[in-house]
Amino acid sequence: MTKRQAAGISILSNIVLTVGKLAVGFFSGSVAIIAEAAHSGIDLVASVIAFYAVTVSGKPADCDHAYGHGKYENISGLAEALLIFVAAGWIINEALHKLLEPAEPGLLLLGTTVMFASAAANLLVSRMLFKTGKETDSLALIADAWHLRTDVYTSAGVMISLALYYFGKKLFPEMNLLWLDPAAAIIVALLIVKAAWQLSVDSVRDLLDQTLPPSEENLIKAKLMELHPKLYSFKNLRTRKAGKTRFADLDAMMSPDLSLKDSHLIADRISDKIHEAFPDAVVTVHVEPCEHHCSENCLEHCQPQIKQTAKL
């Protein structure tokens, strides 16, 4: 499945869920269900943003975007996170009003059924988005998947609160249980804030050109070490990521006796090795002659006989 198809399915699913929750929420008077409708509405907006992001990020590099359009996905993730924060604030405000002026929710059975259907639908769609997002390394789809997965947990929470209220009134008719509905809404909002924060961190990391995770950098280094002895060593490795595209720059240390042609061939092999780990990576190699006056940064990746000579 393509990224655009996955994002399109998410849009259709969120339209149905938002309309259904709004209708049941207003008829039943349940602030928790209305809060869930707002959450699904935000998910719908997020899905539209994700659809736009995966469409634009798939375009090749051009004159105005020489490094490609990958960061549209990072901007999409950050925008989705900000929308979630707004929704969470609105939900908490409505829930606090309901705590101060409690009202008995109606249509409990229908409300519980809608929440169950919402949780089931979002679980299926989020699994599909996670699968496609990981296969295509799409932050926008993974962010959209986390939106829906959060909705699964919050819908389940609202469903449980409505069920507890229903059975609580049957078993303990004199007990005041009106606080259950707004309390569930506040828990929903707190879960949303937690998801939004993590999504913000993941999005901003790449927007600020943070280095790749240690596991990925170590994989690149291991691939480069396979080129010994033609590649004496390397230093000043710099990495970053934009969308699904990884960038790697490094200084390659080679024998000063190599011809320009041979140096170029080894530089191509360096790119090939990194592409074995990350096929879409953009690699920039600066070739330098090894003069045996090495920094610690260079000695760290040096082949043993060269390292020994450099220390003499």
C-alpha positions as CSV (number, residue, x, y, z in Angstrom):
1,M,0.0,0.0,0.0
2,T,1.3,3.5,-0.9
3,K,1.6,6.3,1.6
4,R,-1.2,8.3,-0.2
5,Q,-3.6,5.3,-0.1
6,A,-2.9,4.8,3.6
7,A,-3.5,8.5,4.4
8,G,-6.7,8.5,2.3
9,I,-8.1,5.6,4.3
10,S,-7.4,7.4,7.5
11,I,-9.3,10.5,6.2
12,L,-12.4,8.4,5.4
13,S,-12.3,6.6,8.7
14,N,-12.0,9.8,10.7
15,I,-14.9,11.5,8.8
16,V,-17.3,8.6,9.8
17,L,-16.1,8.5,13.4
18,T,-16.3,12.3,14.0
19,V,-19.8,12.5,12.6
20,G,-21.0,9.5,14.6
21,K,-19.5,10.6,17.9
22,L,-20.8,14.2,17.5
23,A,-24.4,12.9,16.9
24,V,-24.3,10.5,19.9
25,G,-22.6,13.0,22.1
26,F,-25.1,15.8,21.6
27,F,-28.1,13.5,21.9
28,S,-26.8,11.8,25.1
29,G,-25.3,14.9,26.7
30,S,-22.0,13.1,27.4
31,V,-19.1,15.5,27.6
32,A,-16.7,12.6,27.3
33,I,-18.3,11.5,24.0
34,I,-18.2,15.1,22.7
35,A,-14.6,15.2,23.8
36,E,-13.9,12.1,21.8
37,A,-15.7,13.7,18.8
38,A,-13.3,16.6,19.1
39,H,-10.4,14.2,19.3
40,S,-11.6,12.5,16.1
41,G,-12.1,15.8,14.5
42,I,-8.5,16.7,15.3
43,D,-7.5,13.3,13.9
44,L,-9.4,14.1,10.7
45,V,-7.4,17.4,10.3
46,A,-4.2,15.5,11.1
47,S,-5.0,12.9,8.5
48,V,-5.6,15.7,5.9
49,I,-2.2,17.2,6.9
50,A,-0.6,13.8,6.6
51,F,-2.1,13.3,3.2
52,Y,-0.7,16.6,2.0
53,A,2.7,16.0,3.6
54,V,3.2,12.5,2.1
55,T,2.1,13.8,-1.3
56,V,4.6,16.7,-1.3
57,S,7.5,14.9,0.4
58,G,7.4,12.3,-2.4
59,K,8.4,14.9,-5.0
60,P,12.1,14.8,-6.2
61,A,14.6,17.5,-5.4
62,D,14.2,20.7,-7.6
63,C,15.8,24.1,-7.9
64,D,14.0,25.5,-4.9
65,H,14.5,22.4,-2.7
66,A,17.9,21.0,-3.6
67,Y,17.8,18.6,-0.6
68,G,14.4,17.3,-1.4
69,H,11.0,17.8,0.3
70,G,11.4,15.4,3.2
71,K,11.0,17.9,6.0
72,Y,7.3,18.5,4.9
73,E,6.7,15.3,6.9
74,N,8.4,16.7,10.0
75,I,6.4,19.9,9.7
76,S,3.3,17.8,9.4
77,G,4.1,15.9,12.6
78,L,4.7,19.1,14.5
79,A,1.5,20.7,13.2
80,E,-0.5,17.6,14.2
81,A,1.0,17.7,17.7
82,L,0.0,21.4,18.1
83,L,-3.5,20.5,17.1
84,I,-3.7,17.8,19.7
85,F,-2.6,20.3,22.4
86,V,-5.4,22.7,21.4
87,A,-7.9,19.8,21.5
88,A,-6.7,18.7,24.9
89,G,-7.1,22.2,26.4
90,W,-10.7,22.4,25.0
91,I,-11.6,19.0,26.5
92,I,-10.2,19.9,29.9
93,N,-12.2,23.2,29.9
94,E,-15.5,21.4,29.0
95,A,-14.9,18.7,31.6
96,L,-14.3,21.2,34.4
97,H,-17.5,22.9,33.5
98,K,-19.3,19.6,33.7
99,L,-17.8,18.8,37.1
100,L,-19.1,22.2,38.4
101,E,-22.5,21.8,36.7
102,P,-23.1,18.0,36.5
103,A,-25.8,16.6,34.2
104,E,-26.8,13.0,33.8
105,P,-25.8,11.5,30.4
106,G,-28.4,9.7,28.4
107,L,-28.3,6.9,25.7
108,L,-25.7,5.0,27.7
109,L,-26.0,1.8,25.7
110,L,-25.7,3.7,22.4
111,G,-22.8,5.7,23.7
112,T,-20.9,2.6,24.9
113,T,-21.6,0.9,21.5
114,V,-20.2,3.9,19.6
115,M,-17.1,4.0,21.7
116,F,-16.5,0.3,21.1
117,A,-16.9,0.7,17.4
118,S,-14.6,3.7,17.4
119,A,-11.9,1.8,19.3
120,A,-12.1,-1.2,17.0
121,A,-12.1,0.9,13.8
122,N,-9.1,3.1,14.9
123,L,-7.2,0.0,16.1
124,L,-7.4,-1.5,12.6
125,V,-6.6,1.8,10.7
126,S,-3.7,2.6,13.1
127,R,-2.2,-0.8,12.5
128,M,-2.3,-0.2,8.8
129,L,-0.8,3.2,9.2
130,F,2.0,1.9,11.4
131,K,2.8,-0.9,9.0
132,T,2.9,1.4,6.0
133,G,4.7,4.2,7.9
134,K,7.5,1.9,9.0
135,E,7.8,0.3,5.6
136,T,8.1,3.7,3.9
137,D,9.9,5.4,6.9
138,S,7.1,8.1,6.9
139,L,7.0,10.3,10.0
140,A,3.7,11.8,8.8
141,L,2.0,8.4,8.7
142,I,3.5,7.2,12.0
143,A,2.3,10.5,13.6
144,D,-1.2,9.9,12.1
145,A,-1.1,6.3,13.5
146,W,-0.2,7.6,17.0
147,H,-3.2,9.9,16.7
148,L,-5.5,7.0,16.1
149,R,-3.9,4.7,18.6
150,T,-4.4,7.4,21.3
151,D,-8.0,7.5,20.2
152,V,-8.2,3.7,20.8
153,Y,-7.1,4.1,24.4
154,T,-9.3,7.2,25.0
155,S,-12.4,5.6,23.4
156,A,-11.9,2.6,25.6
157,G,-11.6,4.8,28.6
158,V,-14.9,6.6,27.8
159,M,-16.6,3.3,27.1
160,I,-15.6,2.0,30.5
161,S,-16.7,5.1,32.3
162,L,-20.2,4.9,30.6
163,A,-20.4,1.3,31.4
164,L,-19.5,1.9,35.1
165,Y,-22.0,4.7,35.3
166,Y,-24.8,2.4,33.8
167,F,-24.1,-0.5,36.1
168,G,-23.3,1.7,39.1
169,K,-26.8,3.3,38.8
170,K,-28.4,-0.1,38.7
171,L,-26.5,-1.5,41.7
172,F,-26.2,1.7,43.8
173,P,-29.0,4.1,42.7
174,E,-28.3,6.6,45.5
175,M,-24.6,7.0,44.7
176,N,-23.5,10.1,42.9
177,L,-21.6,8.9,39.8
178,L,-22.0,12.0,37.7
179,W,-18.3,12.8,38.1
180,L,-17.3,9.6,36.1
181,D,-18.0,11.2,32.7
182,P,-16.0,14.4,33.1
183,A,-13.2,12.5,34.9
184,A,-12.9,10.2,31.9
185,A,-12.8,13.3,29.7
186,I,-9.9,14.7,31.7
187,I,-8.0,11.4,31.5
188,V,-8.6,11.5,27.8
189,A,-7.0,14.9,27.6
190,L,-4.0,14.0,29.6
191,L,-3.3,10.9,27.4
192,I,-3.6,13.2,24.4
193,V,-1.1,15.7,25.9
194,K,1.4,12.9,26.5
195,A,1.1,11.7,22.9
196,A,1.4,15.2,21.5
197,W,4.5,15.9,23.5
198,Q,6.3,12.8,22.2
199,L,5.2,13.6,18.7
200,S,6.6,17.2,19.1
201,V,9.9,15.8,20.2
202,D,10.2,13.4,17.3
203,S,9.3,16.1,14.8
204,V,11.5,18.9,16.1
205,R,14.5,16.5,16.3
206,D,14.8,16.2,12.6
207,L,13.8,19.8,11.9
208,L,16.8,20.9,14.0
209,D,19.1,18.5,12.1
210,Q,19.8,16.3,15.1
211,T,22.2,13.5,14.4
212,L,20.9,10.0,13.6
213,P,20.3,7.6,16.5
214,P,23.5,5.9,17.8
215,S,22.4,2.6,16.4
216,E,22.1,4.0,12.9
217,E,25.4,5.9,13.1
218,N,27.2,2.8,14.4
219,L,25.8,0.8,11.4
220,I,27.2,3.4,9.0
221,K,30.6,3.2,10.8
222,A,30.6,-0.6,10.6
223,K,29.9,-0.4,6.9
224,L,32.8,2.0,6.4
225,M,35.2,-0.2,8.4
226,E,34.6,-2.9,5.8
227,L,36.5,-0.9,3.3
228,H,39.8,-1.3,5.1
229,P,42.6,-1.3,3.9
230,K,41.8,0.8,0.9
231,L,40.1,3.3,3.2
232,Y,42.7,4.1,5.8
233,S,40.3,5.9,8.1
234,F,37.5,8.5,8.2
235,K,36.6,11.4,10.4
236,N,34.2,14.3,10.9
237,L,31.2,12.0,10.3
238,R,28.0,14.2,10.3
239,T,24.5,12.8,9.9
240,R,21.0,14.1,9.9
241,K,17.6,13.2,8.6
242,A,14.8,14.9,6.7
243,G,11.6,12.9,6.3
244,K,12.7,9.5,5.3
245,T,16.0,10.7,3.7
246,R,19.2,10.3,5.7
247,F,22.2,12.5,5.0
248,A,25.9,11.6,5.8
249,D,29.0,13.7,5.3
250,L,32.5,12.5,6.1
251,D,36.2,13.0,5.4
252,A,37.8,9.9,3.9
253,M,41.5,9.3,4.7
254,M,43.4,7.5,1.9
255,S,46.9,6.9,0.7
256,P,48.6,10.0,-0.7
257,D,49.9,7.9,-3.5
258,L,46.5,7.1,-4.9
259,S,45.5,8.6,-8.3
260,L,42.5,10.9,-8.5
261,K,40.7,8.1,-10.4
262,D,41.3,5.5,-7.7
263,S,40.3,7.9,-4.9
264,H,37.1,8.6,-6.7
265,L,36.4,4.9,-7.1
266,I,36.9,4.4,-3.3
267,A,34.6,7.4,-2.6
268,D,32.0,5.7,-4.7
269,R,32.4,2.5,-2.7
270,I,31.9,4.5,0.5
271,S,28.6,5.7,-0.9
272,D,27.6,2.2,-1.9
273,K,28.4,0.8,1.5
274,I,26.2,3.4,3.3
275,H,23.5,2.7,0.7
276,E,23.5,-0.9,1.7
277,A,22.2,0.2,5.1
278,F,20.1,3.1,4.0
279,P,19.2,3.0,0.3
280,D,17.8,6.5,0.1
281,A,20.7,8.1,1.9
282,V,22.5,11.2,0.4
283,V,26.2,10.8,1.0
284,T,29.0,13.5,0.6
285,V,32.6,12.3,0.8
286,H,35.6,14.6,1.1
287,V,38.8,12.7,0.2
288,E,42.0,13.6,2.2
289,P,45.5,12.2,2.0
290,C,46.7,10.4,5.1
291,E,49.8,12.2,6.5
292,H,49.9,10.1,9.7
293,H,49.3,13.2,11.9
294,C,46.0,12.0,13.2
295,S,43.4,13.4,15.5
296,E,41.6,11.1,18.0
297,N,38.5,11.4,15.8
298,C,40.5,9.9,12.9
299,L,42.5,7.3,14.9
300,E,39.2,5.8,16.3
301,H,38.4,4.3,12.9
302,C,41.9,3.7,11.7
303,Q,43.3,0.3,10.5
304,P,45.8,-1.1,13.0
305,Q,49.0,-0.7,11.0
306,I,48.2,2.9,10.1
307,K,47.3,3.7,13.6
308,Q,50.6,2.3,14.9
309,T,52.5,4.4,12.4
310,A,50.6,7.5,13.4
311,K,51.5,7.1,17.1
312,L,55.2,6.7,16.5
